[in-house]
Amino acid sequence: MAEEPAPEGTPPASDGVRRIRSRLADAVIAARRMLERLRLARLITAAVAQVVIAFIVWRIWVWRARRRRR
């Protein structure tokens, strides 16, 4: 019975670890970019909400002022 040689094409374990670390680093970078976009979206949403609220308050104020004049 002949001894079979070990396959030479198998990568060492450190290549797998490097690949996983690389993917994790890419995921962290992508998460940070997403957080920046999310912060910007929240800021824009808050600004729009404040403008809408101010407009509604102004319309109520105008409506009440017209009622008082009559």
C-alpha positions in Angstrom: 0.0 0.0 0.0 1.5 3.3 -1.1 1.3 6.4 1.1 -0.7 9.2 -0.4 1.0 12.6 -0.4 -0.8 15.5 1.3 -2.6 17.8 -1.1 -0.3 20.7 -1.9 -3.1 23.1 -2.9 -4.6 23.4 0.6 -4.1 26.9 2.0 -2.7 27.3 5.5 -5.1 28.2 8.3 -3.6 31.7 8.5 -5.0 32.5 5.0 -8.5 31.8 6.2 -8.0 34.0 9.2 -6.7 36.8 7.1 -9.6 36.5 4.8 -12.1 36.7 7.7 -10.3 39.7 9.2 -10.4 41.4 5.8 -14.1 40.8 5.5 -14.7 42.1 9.0 -12.6 45.2 8.3 -14.7 45.8 5.2 -17.9 45.3 7.1 -16.7 47.8 9.8 -15.9 50.4 7.1 -19.3 49.9 5.5 -21.1 50.2 8.8 -19.3 53.5 9.6 -20.4 54.9 6.2 -23.9 53.8 6.8 -23.9 55.5 10.2 -22.8 58.7 8.6 -25.6 58.5 6.1 -28.0 57.7 8.8 -26.9 60.7 10.9 -27.4 62.9 7.8 -30.8 61.4 7.2 -31.8 62.1 10.8 -30.6 65.6 10.6 -32.5 66.3 7.4 -35.6 64.7 8.8 -35.4 66.7 12.0 -35.0 70.0 10.0 -37.9 69.2 7.8 -40.1 68.3 10.8 -39.2 71.6 12.4 -40.1 73.5 9.3 -43.4 71.7 9.0 -44.2 72.3 12.7 -43.3 76.0 12.4 -45.6 76.3 9.3 -48.5 74.7 11.1 -48.1 76.9 14.1 -47.9 80.0 11.9 -51.1 78.9 10.1 -52.9 78.4 13.4 -51.7 81.8 14.6 -52.9 83.5 11.4 -56.3 81.7 11.6 -56.8 82.8 15.2 -55.8 86.3 14.4 -58.4 86.5 11.6 -61.1 85.1 14.0 -60.3 87.8 16.6 -60.6 90.6 14.1 -64.2 89.7 13.2 
